[in-house]
Amino acid sequence: MREATPRRTPLTPLTRSLAEEYVRHVDPHAETTVFLHGLGGWTHNWAKLIELVRTSVHCLALDLPGFGRSAPPPDGEVTVERQAAAVADHLDRGGHRRVHLVGNSLGGLVALHLAARRPDLTRSLTLVSPLLPTLPPAKARRVALLGLPGAPRLYARLLATHSPDRRLDDLYRLIYADPALVGVEQRAVEARERLRRAELPYAQEMLAGGVRAVARAFLGRGESSAWRQARRVAAPTLLVYGRDDRLVPFRTAPRAYGAFRDARLLTLPGVGHVAMQERPAPVARALLALVAEAGRGQARPSRAAMTEPSA
């Protein structure tokens, strides 16, 4: 019997190419992992994780439209659906097939949407602190205020009163459980990128647009609901949650674990919103195990929950 062709749901692509960092494995036939950053992030967010997995897989990190070094959408509109369409278009044009999608935060929502709509493109799915709809904690609600009319201009004025060092300190206190883990080199790279981004006329509007995109995703109903999309994903899925995440409440983890039909759950004590930066080693081990498992194929879905000991 011939294997049924996976259902492909058309996505409307954006017209501009995405900036990428492509670390190729020496074996041209190695599996390919695709990394999608969170709100306001960029390809470098994955540097630590890529360094650990590059000897096993091709690593393709993408800047979503309007973020990092990718141009904004022509009309300035940011939605999860259009971000996913841009990624799908980039992968299709690059000849990538059956990739391992990895997304953090907003990138997790984008990866989820893509996996649900393009099973033909998705071999496995890894979500690190994905922004799945739930009542957000107080700090996340304050970030959501950036989506209000006029907020980007007010936010830009506020940032102008803060030194670059303070802005970085505020960022790391928000996304890390322990900001002391941030290395000197990482901080320097991030500082240079933020100074570059501050000169772009669309940067604050894209940040606000990303916030509004998350809000719309939270309000989605029917087939557009992220929870409904999770149930549609057939690919084996790894969920990674930090127990001390200030932006995604840890209580979301059990519901997410139950929503996917073929799920593995990795929980990390003492970790915040960016586990791939805070504790890259256990994330790398779990990701490579998923890649190997997906490569072998399975007769039926499996489930596993793991808690990594504190560092």
N, C-alpha and C positions, 0 to 999 in steps of 0.2 A: 504494500500500500504506500502511495506517495504521501510524504508529509504535507499537511495543509500549509498553504502560504500564510504567514502571519498577516492579520488585518492591518492595513495602513490607512490612517486617517489623514487627509491632506491638511497641511499647515500653510498658511500664507506667509511666504518668506519676506524678510526685509531685503533691501537692495544693496546694502553695504557690507563689505567683508568685515570679519572680526579679527582683532589682533590676537595673536597666539604665541605661546611658547611650546615648541614641540621638541621633546627629548626622545630621540629614537633609540630603540634597543638594537643591539648588533644583529639580532636575528630579524630579518624583514617580515617573517611570518608570526612574530610575537603578537599577543593580544594587545589591543589599544584601550587605554583608559582615558576618559575625557573629564576634565575637572572644571567645575563651574563655581565661581566665587559668590560671596554674599553681597548684601546691599553696601554700596560704596567701596567694595573690594576690587581686587585685580589678580592677575595671574600669580603674582609673587606670594599670595596667601598660601599657595600649595607647595612652596619651595622645599620645606622640610619633609613633607610626605613624599614628594617626587624623588628626593634624594634617596629615600629608603626603598622605593619600589622600582626605580628606573632600570635596575639590573634584571628585572623579571618581565616588564611590559613596556610598550611604547607609552609615553605620557604626553598628552595634548591638553594644555591649560588654555582656556579661552577667556578673553575679556568680553563680557556681555555688552550689547549696544549701549553707548553712552557712558560706560565705565572703563576704568583703566585707559588703554590706548585705542579703544574702539570708538569710532565716530558715533554720535547720537543718531537715533532714527530721524529720517528726513523731516517728519512732522513733529518731532519731539515727544511723541506719545509712547509711554512705557506701560506695557502690560506683561503679565506672565506668559500669556499665549504668544505674544509677538517675540518675546525673548526666546522662547522655545523654538519658534519658527526660524529665527535667525541662526540658532545653533544647528537645527536640522539642515538648513540650507548650506551652512558652512561644511558640515560633515558630508552631505551628499555631493557637493562640488569637489570636495577633497578625496572622494572615493572611499570614505570610511564606511565599513559595514560591521554591524553587530559589535558595538563598542560597549565598554563598561562605563556607565555614567556615574559620576561622583559629584554631588552638589552639597554646598553648605548654605544654610540660612535661606535667603532668597534664591540662591542657586539650587538649593534642594527643591524648592517649589517648581523651578523651571525644569529640572531633571525629572521630577515626578510627572509633570505635564507631558514631557517628551516621551517618557517611557510608556505612559498610558495611551498616547496617540500614535506612537511609532514603535510598536513591538518588533517590527522588522529591523529596527536600528539598534535595539537594546538587548545586550546579552546579560547584563546584570545592572543593578541599581544600588548605589550606596548614598545614604542621606545622613549628613552630619548636622545635627541640630536644625532640622528642616522647619520652616515657618508654616506648620500646619495649623488650621483654624482652631483657636481656643481663646479663652480669656487671657490676655497677656498680662505679665507682671507690671508693676508700676513703672519701672525704668523703660520697658518697651512702649508703654503708653505715652511716655514723654517723647520718645523718638517719633511716635506716630503723629505728633503735633506738626512735624515738618511737612506733612501733606496738606496742611490747611492753606487757603489762599493767602498770599503775601508772606508766608512763613520763610521761604528761601531767602528773601531780601533781609528779613529781620535776623535770620540765622547768620547770614554773611556779615552783617554789622556786628553781631555778638562775637563771632570768631575773630574779627579784626581787633577786638580789644584783648584777645588772649595771645600769649606768645606761642610759637610753634611747639615748644616743649610742653606747654600746658595742654594744648590740643591733643598731642599724642598721649599724654598721661590720662586725659579724660577718656580717650578711645580705649586704651588698654585696661583701664579700670572697669569699663563697660563689658568688654568681650572676653577678658581673661579672668579666671578665678583667682590667680596669683600673678599680678603684673610683673613681679620680680623675675618671672621666667623669660621675659623678653630680653633677647641678647642685644649687645651693642650694635652689631652689624645689621640685624633685622630692623632695629629702630632707625638707624641711619638711612637704610633703603626706603623705609616707609616715610621718613621725613622728607626725603628728596621727591618722592612721588606726590606727596600731599602739596608741596610747594608748586610742583608742576601743575597739578589739578586746579589749584587755586587761581591760576592764570587763565583757565578755560572759561569762556563766557557762559557755557551751558552746565557747568558742573553742579551748581546748587539746584538747578531745575531738574536735573537728572536724579539727584538724590531724593528730592521731593516726589518726583514721578515714581521712583522705586517704592517709596512709602505708600503712595496711593495704589500702586499695583498690588502690594501685599494686602491692603485694606479691601480692595475689590475681590481678591482671591478668598479672603476670609468670609466675604458675604456671598460667595458663589453658591448657587443652588442647582439641584438636578445634576446633569452631566458635567457642569462646570465646577462642582464641589470637589475640593482637593481630597476629601475623604472618599467620595465616590470614585475618583480617579485611582486612589490607592487600591481599592478593591479590584480594579480592572488590570492592574499590573501583573503580568504573568511571570516576568523575569525574577530570579532569586534576588532578594533584597536584604541589604545590611543597613540597620539603623544604629547610629552612634549618638549617644546623649551624654553630656556632661551633667553631673548631679548638682553642680553649682552654677548653672547657666542663669544669667540675669535677664536674658531676653526671651528664651524659650523655656517655659516651666517644665520641670522634669516629670510632672504628672502626665504630660502628653505621651511619654514613652510607652506605657502599657497600652494605651489606645492605639497608637501607631503600630505597635507590635501585633495587635489583634486585627488591624485593618488589612494588612498585606497577606496574601495567601501563602507566600513562601518567604518567611521572614527570619532574620537573625537579629538579635538585639545585643549591642555592646554598651554597657554603662560604665562611666569613668568617674570615680570619686575625685573631688578636688579639681575638677575641670569645668571650664565655662563654656562659652559659645563657639569656640574655634578649636575643637579637640585636635584637629590635624596640625595645629601649631603648638598647642600646649603639651600634648602627649602623642607625638606622631608615631612612636614605635608600636603601641598596641593597635592603633588605627591601621598602620601598614600591614601588620600581621593578619588582622581580620579581613582587610581588603584583598590581600593576596590569596587568602584561603577561599574567599568567595570567587575570585577569578578562576582559581584552579577547579573549584567545584562546578562552576558554570561551564567550564571548558569540557569537563568530563560528561556533563549532562546527568539528569536524575530521572528516575522513573516516576517519582511523585514528590511533591513539595515537602520540605523539611522545616522544622522550627528549632531554634536554639537561642537561649538567653545567657549572656556572659557578663560578669562584673569583674573588671580589671582591678587588681589591688592598687592601693594608693602608691604613688611614686615614692 
